[in-house]
Amino acid sequence: MSETRKDVRKLVIAISNLDKIYTANTPKIGRQSSELWLMYALNDGEAHSQKQICEEWGFPRTTLNTVTKKCEAAGYLTLTAIPGKRREMLICLTEKGKNYADQILDVIYRAENRAMEKILETYPADFIDILGDFVQCLKSAFEQENDKMEQGGT
């Protein structure tokens, strides 16, 4: 196995384990994971479109619609039409939603902060940007490979 292959494999395993950590700890918070992750996605003080949340967070549209309706009914968020977009809505936390998100995400934020403080003792903060760059390069490489396969190449 080449060194590049070994490095990529270690990275993919690390990312898989990262996902497992969140998945294992989400039920302990006592909320549905889709609701928790919607609150996480929205808890940055910005409004986000449904499309943006689906693309950035990997939400299936139907799941996002279901959890959005539930959270809107609870008074946690508002939906606003986006001018020029027929069906796409902008989602924003209400003050009640912000308080709710802060409350249910507190344990996650504390664990993340503790882990980040520890890792920054050894590594520069730009490792996050480097990982983001790798993700974009990988996305592009997959698109190129998929185009080849669609054109009958290998």
N, CA, C and O atoms as a DFTB+ gen file, in Angstrom:
616 C
 N C O
     1  1       0.852      -1.172       0.000
     2  2       0.000       0.000       0.000
     3  2       0.898       1.236       0.000
     4  3       1.848       1.324       0.778
     5  1       0.591       2.182      -0.874
     6  2       1.412       3.397      -0.965
     7  2       1.209       4.268       0.275
     8  3       0.229       4.121       1.006
     9  1       2.155       5.171       0.490
    10  2       2.055       6.088       1.634
    11  2       0.816       6.977       1.510
    12  3       0.136       7.240       2.502
    13  1       0.525       7.437       0.297
    14  2      -0.667       8.262       0.087
    15  2      -1.915       7.478       0.463
    16  3      -2.803       7.994       1.142
    17  1      -1.978       6.228       0.016
    18  2      -3.140       5.375       0.317
    19  2      -3.278       5.177       1.827
    20  3      -4.384       5.206       2.366
    21  1      -2.137       4.974       2.509
    22  2      -2.143       4.806       3.969
    23  2      -2.641       6.080       4.661
    24  3      -3.446       6.018       5.590
    25  1      -2.154       7.230       4.198
    26  2      -2.554       8.501       4.792
    27  2      -4.045       8.764       4.609
    28  3      -4.734       9.174       5.543
    29  1      -4.536       8.521       3.385
    30  2      -5.957       8.736       3.123
    31  2      -6.791       7.781       3.968
    32  3      -7.828       8.168       4.508
    33  1      -6.344       6.547       4.080
    34  2      -7.071       5.567       4.889
    35  2      -7.149       6.015       6.352
    36  3      -8.209       5.920       6.969
    37  1      -6.036       6.502       6.911
    38  2      -6.031       7.009       8.287
    39  2      -6.991       8.181       8.440
    40  3      -7.702       8.284       9.440
    41  1      -7.008       9.062       7.446
    42  2      -7.897      10.217       7.481
    43  2      -9.364       9.791       7.434
    44  3     -10.182      10.306       8.197
    45  1      -9.699       8.867       6.554
    46  2     -11.079       8.394       6.430
    47  2     -11.517       7.683       7.719
    48  3     -12.655       7.848       8.159
    49  1     -10.641       6.913       8.312
    50  2     -10.960       6.247       9.584
    51  2     -11.184       7.291      10.682
    52  3     -12.109       7.161      11.484
    53  1     -10.344       8.321      10.716
    54  2     -10.503       9.379      11.718
    55  2     -11.845      10.094      11.549
    56  3     -12.534      10.369      12.531
    57  1     -12.207      10.390      10.312
    58  2     -13.484      11.061      10.053
    59  2     -14.648      10.145      10.431
    60  3     -15.639      10.601      11.001
    61  1     -14.529       8.880      10.121
    62  2     -15.567       7.919      10.497
    63  2     -15.722       7.860      12.017
    64  3     -16.840       7.828      12.532
    65  1     -14.609       7.845      12.721
    66  2     -14.648       7.824      14.183
    67  2     -15.219       9.122      14.758
    68  3     -15.910       9.103      15.777
    69  1     -14.935      10.230      14.113
    70  2     -15.501      11.510      14.523
    71  2     -17.029      11.452      14.425
    72  3     -17.733      11.865      15.346
    73  1     -17.522      10.947      13.321
    74  2     -18.963      10.796      13.125
    75  2     -19.555       9.863      14.182
    76  3     -20.633      10.122      14.716
    77  1     -18.836       8.771      14.479
    78  2     -19.302       7.816      15.498
    79  2     -19.416       8.459      16.875
    80  3     -20.342       8.158      17.629
    81  1     -18.487       9.337      17.201
    82  2     -18.511      10.004      18.504
    83  2     -19.779      10.847      18.636
    84  3     -20.467      10.786      19.656
    85  1     -20.082      11.626      17.612
    86  2     -21.301      12.440      17.656
    87  2     -22.538      11.539      17.691
    88  3     -23.460      11.783      18.469
    89  1     -22.558      10.514      16.863
    90  2     -23.713       9.611      16.797
    91  2     -23.946       8.923      18.142
    92  3     -25.089       8.783      18.576
    93  1     -22.884       8.500      18.792
    94  2     -23.013       7.802      20.076
    95  2     -23.485       8.728      21.184
    96  3     -24.170       8.283      22.106
    97  1     -23.135      10.002      21.114
    98  2     -23.456      10.920      22.193
    99  2     -24.744      11.710      21.990
   100  3     -25.287      12.263      22.946
   101  1     -25.230      11.768      20.772
   102  2     -26.465      12.505      20.492
   103  2     -27.663      11.975      21.284
   104  3     -28.400      12.782      21.851
   105  1     -27.896      10.657      21.351
   106  2     -29.068      10.176      22.114
   107  2     -29.017      10.538      23.594
   108  3     -30.063      10.668      24.231
   109  1     -27.829      10.703      24.146
   110  2     -27.685      11.036      25.561
   111  2     -28.237      12.427      25.883
   112  3     -28.545      12.733      27.035
   113  1     -28.358      13.260      24.850
   114  2     -28.888      14.608      25.036
   115  2     -30.416      14.561      25.096
   116  3     -31.052      15.500      25.576
   117  1     -30.995      13.475      24.612
   118  2     -32.434      13.296      24.727
   119  2     -33.252      13.969      23.654
   120  3     -34.423      14.281      23.872
   121  1     -32.665      14.196      22.508
   122  2     -33.377      14.801      21.380
   123  2     -33.155      13.944      20.150
   124  3     -32.179      13.199      20.063
   125  1     -34.071      14.058      19.198
   126  2     -33.865      13.382      17.911
   127  2     -32.629      13.978      17.256
   128  3     -32.397      15.184      17.343
   129  1     -31.840      13.145      16.605
   130  2     -30.606      13.654      16.002
   131  2     -30.895      14.702      14.931
   132  3     -30.139      15.665      14.802
   133  1     -31.968      14.539      14.163
   134  2     -32.270      15.524      13.116
   135  2     -32.571      16.897      13.724
   136  3     -32.165      17.922      13.177
   137  1     -33.276      16.915      14.842
   138  2     -33.579      18.183      15.521
   139  2     -32.303      18.798      16.082
   140  3     -32.068      19.999      15.947
   141  1     -31.495      17.972      16.704
   142  2     -30.246      18.450      17.287
   143  2     -29.347      19.056      16.221
   144  3     -28.793      20.137      16.414
   145  1     -29.200      18.359      15.089
   146  2     -28.315      18.858      14.037
   147  2     -28.878      20.077      13.328
   148  3     -28.114      20.917      12.851
   149  1     -30.202      20.193      13.247
   150  2     -30.779      21.418      12.695
   151  2     -30.459      22.591      13.613
   152  3     -30.079      23.663      13.144
   153  1     -30.612      22.391      14.914
   154  2     -30.282      23.457      15.866
   155  2     -28.798      23.822      15.756
   156  3     -28.440      24.999      15.800
   157  1     -27.945      22.817      15.613
   158  2     -26.505      23.054      15.466
   159  2     -26.240      23.875      14.205
   160  3     -25.468      24.835      14.228
   161  1     -26.886      23.488      13.110
   162  2     -26.687      24.182      11.835
   163  2     -27.138      25.636      11.905
   164  3     -26.515      26.510      11.302
   165  1     -28.208      25.894      12.632
   166  2     -28.779      27.243      12.694
   167  2     -28.197      28.113      13.801
   168  3     -28.391      29.328      13.788
   169  1     -27.496      27.527      14.746
   170  2     -27.067      28.257      15.933
   171  2     -25.788      29.060      15.728
   172  3     -24.901      29.070      16.581
   173  1     -25.711      29.725      14.593
   174  2     -24.561      30.592      14.342
   175  2     -24.973      32.048      14.163
   176  3     -24.159      32.887      13.778
   177  1     -26.242      32.346      14.445
   178  2     -26.722      33.717      14.336
   179  2     -27.087      34.147      12.927
   180  3     -27.444      35.303      12.700
   181  1     -27.001      33.229      11.983
   182  2     -27.305      33.541      10.588
   183  2     -28.570      32.812      10.148
   184  3     -28.950      31.795      10.727
   185  1     -29.211      33.345       9.122
   186  2     -30.313      32.633       8.482
   187  2     -29.706      31.738       7.405
   188  3     -28.707      32.095       6.780
   189  1     -30.312      30.581       7.195
   190  2     -29.811      29.638       6.205
   191  2     -30.974      29.153       5.348
   192  3     -32.086      28.963       5.840
   193  1     -30.705      28.957       4.069
   194  2     -31.746      28.407       3.207
   195  2     -31.830      26.903       3.430
   196  3     -30.883      26.269       3.896
   197  1     -32.977      26.357       3.089
   198  2     -33.144      24.908       3.185
   199  2     -32.099      24.208       2.323
   200  3     -31.503      23.216       2.740
   201  1     -31.884      24.727       1.128
   202  2     -30.909      24.127       0.214
   203  2     -29.507      24.130       0.833
   204  3     -28.787      23.134       0.757
   205  1     -29.135      25.234       1.433
   206  2     -27.813      25.344       2.062
   207  2     -27.648      24.320       3.179
   208  3     -26.604      23.676       3.282
   209  1     -28.662      24.170       4.005
   210  2     -28.578      23.211       5.108
   211  2     -28.454      21.790       4.561
   212  3     -27.661      20.998       5.069
   213  1     -29.226      21.467       3.540
   214  2     -29.143      20.132       2.939
   215  2     -27.743      19.866       2.388
   216  3     -27.187      18.785       2.581
   217  1     -27.185      20.851       1.709
   218  2     -25.866      20.674       1.091
   219  2     -24.744      20.613       2.128
   220  3     -23.862      19.759       2.034
   221  1     -24.768      21.501       3.105
   222  2     -23.681      21.571       4.079
   223  2     -23.740      20.468       5.132
   224  3     -22.702      20.000       5.599
   225  1     -24.938      20.057       5.502
   226  2     -25.103      19.149       6.627
   227  2     -25.575      17.765       6.220
   228  3     -25.708      16.886       7.072
   229  1     -25.833      17.553       4.930
   230  2     -26.224      16.232       4.459
   231  2     -27.633      15.815       4.847
   232  3     -27.948      14.625       4.869
   233  1     -28.475      16.783       5.152
   234  2     -29.866      16.475       5.472
   235  2     -30.614      16.043       4.222
   236  3     -30.544      16.733       3.204
   237  1     -31.329      14.925       4.264
   238  2     -32.278      14.646       3.181
   239  2     -33.394      15.696       3.237
   240  3     -33.796      16.108       4.325
   241  1     -33.887      16.122       2.099
   242  2     -34.909      17.178       2.059
   243  2     -36.140      16.827       2.903
   244  3     -36.667      17.671       3.629
   245  1     -36.589      15.578       2.799
   246  2     -37.795      15.202       3.543
   247  2     -37.562      15.274       5.048
   248  3     -38.441      15.712       5.791
   249  1     -36.400      14.852       5.498
   250  2     -36.067      14.932       6.917
   251  2     -36.022      16.386       7.366
   252  3     -36.555      16.729       8.422
   253  1     -35.393      17.237       6.573
   254  2     -35.304      18.652       6.914
   255  2     -36.700      19.265       6.982
   256  3     -37.002      20.015       7.910
   257  1     -37.542      18.954       6.016
   258  2     -38.903      19.504       6.023
   259  2     -39.663      19.075       7.267
   260  3     -40.346      19.888       7.889
   261  1     -39.549      17.807       7.634
   262  2     -40.258      17.288       8.803
   263  2     -39.795      17.970      10.084
   264  3     -40.618      18.453      10.862
   265  1     -38.494      18.011      10.306
   266  2     -37.972      18.596      11.548
   267  2     -38.187      20.107      11.566
   268  3     -38.405      20.679      12.634
   269  1     -38.130      20.757      10.421
   270  2     -38.374      22.197      10.349
   271  2     -39.806      22.524      10.758
   272  3     -40.040      23.455      11.529
   273  1     -40.756      21.760      10.243
   274  2     -42.166      21.983      10.612
   275  2     -42.376      21.790      12.110
   276  3     -43.088      22.566      12.747
   277  1     -41.756      20.757      12.667
   278  2     -41.870      20.489      14.106
   279  2     -41.296      21.651      14.921
   280  3     -41.916      22.102      15.885
   281  1     -40.126      22.130      14.538
   282  2     -39.468      23.209      15.271
   283  2     -40.186      24.547      15.065
   284  3     -40.211      25.384      15.968
   285  1     -40.760      24.744      13.899
   286  2     -41.539      25.965      13.658
   287  2     -42.789      25.959      14.549
   288  3     -43.130      26.977      15.151
   289  1     -43.464      24.819      14.628
   290  2     -44.659      24.698      15.467
   291  2     -44.332      24.941      16.946
   292  3     -45.162      25.459      17.692
   293  1     -43.130      24.567      17.360
   294  2     -42.703      24.774      18.751
   295  2     -42.244      26.210      19.005
   296  3     -41.956      26.581      20.143
   297  1     -42.175      27.017      17.943
   298  2     -41.751      28.407      18.087
   299  2     -40.254      28.608      18.094
   300  3     -39.773      29.664      18.505
   301  1     -39.498      27.602      17.641
   302  2     -38.041      27.677      17.661
   303  2     -37.442      28.367      16.435
   304  3     -36.308      28.843      16.488
   305  1     -38.181      28.425      15.349
   306  2     -37.636      29.025      14.140
   307  2     -38.733      29.640      13.300
   308  3     -39.921      29.372      13.481
   309  1     -38.294      30.471      12.376
   310  2     -39.209      31.077      11.416
   311  2     -38.758      30.687      10.007
   312  3     -37.575      30.463       9.751
   313  1     -39.716      30.615       9.124
   314  2     -39.465      30.356       7.714
   315  2     -39.895      31.592       6.936
   316  3     -41.002      32.100       7.118
   317  1     -39.020      32.065       6.077
   318  2     -39.305      33.246       5.282
   319  2     -39.024      32.926       3.823
   320  3     -37.998      32.334       3.488
   321  1     -39.953      33.327       2.958
   322  2     -39.752      33.104       1.525
   323  2     -38.533      33.883       1.042
   324  3     -38.283      35.003       1.489
   325  1     -37.789      33.286       0.137
   326  2     -36.637      33.949      -0.471
   327  2     -37.117      34.577      -1.774
   328  3     -37.606      33.872      -2.657
   329  1     -36.982      35.907      -1.903
   330  2     -37.439      36.563      -3.142
   331  2     -36.791      35.933      -4.378
   332  3     -35.580      35.721      -4.425
   333  1     -37.618      35.645      -5.360
   334  2     -37.121      35.065      -6.608
   335  2     -37.006      33.553      -6.600
   336  3     -36.735      32.946      -7.637
   337  1     -37.206      32.944      -5.454
   338  2     -37.153      31.478      -5.336
   339  2     -38.568      30.995      -5.077
   340  3     -39.216      31.445      -4.131
   341  1     -39.046      30.098      -5.894
   342  2     -40.432      29.658      -5.785
   343  2     -40.746      28.924      -4.504
   344  3     -41.716      29.248      -3.819
   345  1     -39.943      27.946      -4.177
   346  2     -40.274      27.098      -3.027
   347  2     -39.235      27.108      -1.921
   348  3     -39.454      26.525      -0.859
   349  1     -38.130      27.751      -2.152
   350  2     -37.061      27.720      -1.154
   351  2     -37.312      28.758      -0.060
   352  3     -37.700      29.894      -0.331
   353  1     -37.080      28.335       1.173
   354  2     -37.325      29.189       2.326
   355  2     -36.028      29.438       3.091
   356  3     -35.092      28.638       3.052
   357  1     -36.005      30.566       3.781
   358  2     -34.905      30.916       4.663
   359  2     -35.324      30.539       6.084
   360  3     -36.426      30.876       6.518
   361  1     -34.456      29.846       6.799
   362  2     -34.759      29.385       8.150
   363  2     -33.895      30.178       9.131
   364  3     -32.690      30.342       8.938
   365  1     -34.542      30.661      10.179
   366  2     -33.831      31.455      11.186
   367  2     -34.362      31.106      12.568
   368  3     -35.569      30.945      12.746
   369  1     -33.484      30.989      13.536
   370  2     -33.911      30.728      14.912
   371  2     -34.609      31.959      15.489
   372  3     -34.204      33.095      15.245
   373  1     -35.653      31.707      16.250
   374  2     -36.273      32.760      17.049
   375  2     -35.448      32.906      18.324
   376  3     -34.511      32.140      18.551
   377  1     -35.790      33.877      19.147
   378  2     -35.089      34.016      20.434
   379  2     -35.312      32.758      21.278
   380  3     -34.389      32.263      21.925
   381  1     -36.546      32.250      21.265
   382  2     -36.853      31.010      21.986
   383  2     -36.013      29.857      21.422
   384  3     -35.510      29.026      22.177
   385  1     -35.866      29.812      20.105
   386  2     -35.071      28.769      19.460
   387  2     -33.597      28.879      19.796
   388  3     -32.923      27.870      20.000
   389  1     -33.095      30.109      19.853
   390  2     -31.690      30.324      20.211
   391  2     -31.424      29.825      21.628
   392  3     -30.420      29.159      21.885
   393  1     -32.326      30.151      22.536
   394  2     -32.175      29.680      23.922
   395  2     -32.233      28.161      23.986
   396  3     -31.446      27.533      24.695
   397  1     -33.159      27.577      23.249
   398  2     -33.306      26.124      23.199
   399  2     -32.050      25.475      22.626
   400  3     -31.535      24.506      23.184
   401  1     -31.558      26.017      21.503
   402  2     -30.349      25.469      20.872
   403  2     -29.160      25.555      21.823
   404  3     -28.411      24.591      21.977
   405  1     -28.992      26.698      22.450
   406  2     -27.878      26.850      23.411
   407  2     -27.976      25.807      24.518
   408  3     -26.970      25.227      24.927
   409  1     -29.183      25.576      24.994
   410  2     -29.391      24.613      26.083
   411  2     -29.065      23.186      25.643
   412  3     -28.307      22.496      26.323
   413  1     -29.619      22.736      24.525
   414  2     -29.416      21.329      24.142
   415  2     -28.033      21.068      23.557
   416  3     -27.557      19.932      23.557
   417  1     -27.390      22.122      23.058
   418  2     -26.069      21.942      22.451
   419  2     -24.926      22.198      23.435
   420  3     -23.759      22.001      23.095
   421  1     -25.251      22.627      24.628
   422  2     -24.231      22.994      25.603
   423  2     -23.199      21.885      25.827
   424  3     -21.997      22.149      25.807
   425  1     -23.650      20.670      26.036
   426  2     -22.721      19.566      26.305
   427  2     -21.818      19.307      25.091
   428  3     -20.638      18.991      25.249
   429  1     -22.369      19.439      23.894
   430  2     -21.566      19.258      22.675
   431  2     -20.521      20.363      22.579
   432  3     -19.345      20.093      22.336
   433  1     -20.950      21.600      22.768
   434  2     -20.020      22.728      22.678
   435  2     -18.900      22.619      23.712
   436  3     -17.742      22.904      23.408
   437  1     -19.242      22.209      24.930
   438  2     -18.214      22.077      25.968
   439  2     -17.200      20.992      25.591
   440  3     -15.994      21.186      25.740
   441  1     -17.696      19.852      25.103
   442  2     -16.785      18.769      24.695
   443  2     -15.916      19.211      23.518
   444  3     -14.714      18.950      23.493
   445  1     -16.534      19.883      22.543
   446  2     -15.768      20.365      21.386
   447  2     -14.705      21.376      21.814
   448  3     -13.568      21.324      21.344
   449  1     -15.074      22.287      22.700
   450  2     -14.108      23.289      23.164
   451  2     -12.939      22.633      23.891
   452  3     -11.783      23.004      23.686
   453  1     -13.245      21.665      24.734
   454  2     -12.190      20.965      25.470
   455  2     -11.249      20.254      24.490
   456  3     -10.028      20.327      24.629
   457  1     -11.818      19.577      23.514
   458  2     -11.004      18.855      22.528
   459  2     -10.178      19.834      21.685
   460  3      -9.005      19.582      21.409
   461  1     -10.795      20.949      21.277
   462  2     -10.080      21.920      20.438
   463  2      -8.942      22.571      21.207
   464  3      -7.855      22.756      20.659
   465  1      -9.170      22.920      22.458
   466  2      -8.097      23.497      23.273
   467  2      -6.921      22.535      23.371
   468  3      -5.765      22.947      23.271
   469  1      -7.215      21.266      23.566
   470  2      -6.166      20.254      23.676
   471  2      -5.389      20.111      22.364
   472  3      -4.158      20.065      22.366
   473  1      -6.114      20.041      21.249
   474  2      -5.443      19.829      19.962
   475  2      -4.628      21.058      19.548
   476  3      -3.586      20.924      18.906
   477  1      -5.103      22.256      19.916
   478  2      -4.378      23.472      19.547
   479  2      -3.103      23.661      20.356
   480  3      -2.280      24.511      20.016
   481  1      -2.925      22.884      21.419
   482  2      -1.660      22.895      22.147
   483  2      -0.541      22.316      21.291
   484  3       0.631      22.646      21.478
   485  1      -0.914      21.445      20.343
   486  2       0.069      20.751      19.514
   487  2       0.062      21.197      18.058
   488  3       1.116      21.289      17.429
   489  1      -1.130      21.475      17.518
   490  2      -1.261      21.742      16.086
   491  2      -1.786      23.149      15.838
   492  3      -2.539      23.687      16.651
   493  1      -1.388      23.751      14.708
   494  2      -1.917      25.075      14.380
   495  2      -3.392      24.987      13.961
   496  3      -3.853      23.954      13.475
   497  1      -4.104      26.072      14.157
   498  2      -5.546      26.108      13.852
   499  2      -5.834      25.921      12.367
   500  3      -6.962      25.589      12.001
   501  1      -4.847      26.125      11.509
   502  2      -5.123      25.996      10.079
   503  2      -5.345      24.550       9.638
   504  3      -5.659      24.308       8.472
   505  1      -5.187      23.578      10.555
   506  2      -5.489      22.201      10.180
   507  2      -6.959      22.072       9.773
   508  3      -7.303      21.201       8.974
   509  1      -7.826      22.928      10.314
   510  2      -9.242      22.903       9.961
   511  2      -9.417      23.319       8.504
   512  3     -10.160      22.685       7.754
   513  1      -8.729      24.388       8.110
   514  2      -8.796      24.833       6.718
   515  2      -8.210      23.785       5.777
   516  3      -8.710      23.576       4.672
   517  1      -7.158      23.142       6.225
   518  2      -6.529      22.102       5.399
   519  2      -7.498      20.948       5.190
   520  3      -7.608      20.431       4.078
   521  1      -8.199      20.536       6.232
   522  2      -9.186      19.475       6.093
   523  2     -10.302      19.909       5.144
   524  3     -10.745      19.121       4.308
   525  1     -10.757      21.151       5.266
   526  2     -11.773      21.682       4.352
   527  2     -11.292      21.678       2.914
   528  3     -12.055      21.351       2.005
   529  1     -10.027      22.039       2.697
   530  2      -9.459      22.004       1.348
   531  2      -9.421      20.571       0.813
   532  3      -9.722      20.334      -0.357
   533  1      -9.050      19.621       1.670
   534  2      -9.034      18.218       1.250
   535  2     -10.429      17.784       0.827
   536  3     -10.585      17.109      -0.191
   537  1     -11.444      18.162       1.597
   538  2     -12.826      17.790       1.272
   539  2     -13.213      18.347      -0.103
   540  3     -13.823      17.642      -0.907
   541  1     -12.865      19.594      -0.370
   542  2     -13.197      20.186      -1.676
   543  2     -12.445      19.493      -2.812
   544  3     -13.013      19.247      -3.875
   545  1     -11.181      19.181      -2.590
   546  2     -10.399      18.460      -3.610
   547  2     -10.975      17.069      -3.847
   548  3     -11.053      16.615      -4.989
   549  1     -11.375      16.398      -2.787
   550  2     -11.961      15.065      -2.922
   551  2     -13.281      15.139      -3.674
   552  3     -13.552      14.301      -4.533
   553  1     -14.097      16.128      -3.363
   554  2     -15.371      16.307      -4.071
   555  2     -15.118      16.489      -5.569
   556  3     -15.769      15.855      -6.400
   557  1     -14.188      17.342      -5.893
   558  2     -13.844      17.591      -7.290
   559  2     -13.308      16.332      -7.975
   560  3     -13.660      16.039      -9.118
   561  1     -12.460      15.599      -7.270
   562  2     -11.893      14.365      -7.830
   563  2     -12.990      13.336      -8.082
   564  3     -12.966      12.656      -9.108
   565  1     -13.952      13.208      -7.163
   566  2     -15.067      12.289      -7.384
   567  2     -15.906      12.725      -8.577
   568  3     -16.339      11.889      -9.371
   569  1     -16.137      14.024      -8.707
   570  2     -16.896      14.518      -9.855
   571  2     -16.196      14.162     -11.159
   572  3     -16.842      13.762     -12.128
   573  1     -14.873      14.308     -11.183
   574  2     -14.098      13.949     -12.379
   575  2     -14.195      12.449     -12.663
   576  3     -14.365      12.042     -13.812
   577  1     -14.087      11.631     -11.614
   578  2     -14.183      10.187     -11.790
   579  2     -15.577       9.794     -12.267
   580  3     -15.716       8.934     -13.137
   581  1     -16.596      10.412     -11.711
   582  2     -17.972      10.114     -12.127
   583  2     -18.202      10.512     -13.577
   584  3     -18.874       9.801     -14.324
   585  1     -17.636      11.665     -13.978
   586  2     -17.756      12.073     -15.379
   587  2     -17.106      11.064     -16.307
   588  3     -17.648      10.744     -17.365
   589  1     -15.937      10.562     -15.907
   590  2     -15.245       9.526     -16.708
   591  2     -16.108       8.291     -16.858
   592  3     -16.246       7.744     -17.953
   593  1     -16.696       7.850     -15.738
   594  2     -17.521       6.633     -15.777
   595  2     -18.757       6.842     -16.656
   596  3     -19.164       5.931     -17.378
   597  1     -19.344       8.014     -16.600
   598  2     -20.515       8.309     -17.416
   599  2     -20.164       8.335     -18.905
   600  3     -21.009       8.061     -19.758
   601  1     -18.912       8.667     -19.204
   602  2     -18.456       8.698     -20.590
   603  2     -17.901       7.354     -21.044
   604  3     -17.363       7.230     -22.144
   605  1     -18.038       6.361     -20.192
   606  2     -17.608       5.023     -20.559
   607  2     -16.158       4.700     -20.265
   608  3     -15.675       3.635     -20.651
   609  1     -15.456       5.588     -19.596
   610  2     -14.051       5.327     -19.252
   611  2     -13.936       4.621     -17.918
   612  3     -14.932       4.376     -17.238
   613  1     -12.699       4.296     -17.553
   614  2     -12.474       3.656     -16.249
   615  2     -11.580       4.499     -15.389
   616  3     -11.280       4.122     -14.256
